[in-house]
Amino acid sequence: MNDKPTSPERWNTDEEEAKIARAVAEDPDTFMPDAAWMQAAVLVVPGKEVVTLRLDHDILAWFRQDGRGYQTRINAVLRAFVEAQAR
């Protein structure tokens, strides 16, 4: 006889679900958007290119300190610089 639950809701016990939830909450790579993020405008720029870029350790550490999205933040700073130079 097969004792495996037939629906996903019953695969984990409440204790297992709580353990999973704690692990997700403690994971520094977990991104939980807040209300401001949900309403933020997204700038879509076509044509991204993968490159290798050498950065000073302290500069990279500064961008990485806020977690995921550091490459996007670096790109935003570079874009702002280019736009400021065009003025």
Protein Blocks (a to p, Z undefined) as FASTA:
>chain_A
ZZbdfbfklmpcfklmmmmmmmmmmpmkbccddfklmmpccdddehiacddddddfklmm
mmmmnoghklmmmmmmmmmmmmmmmZZ
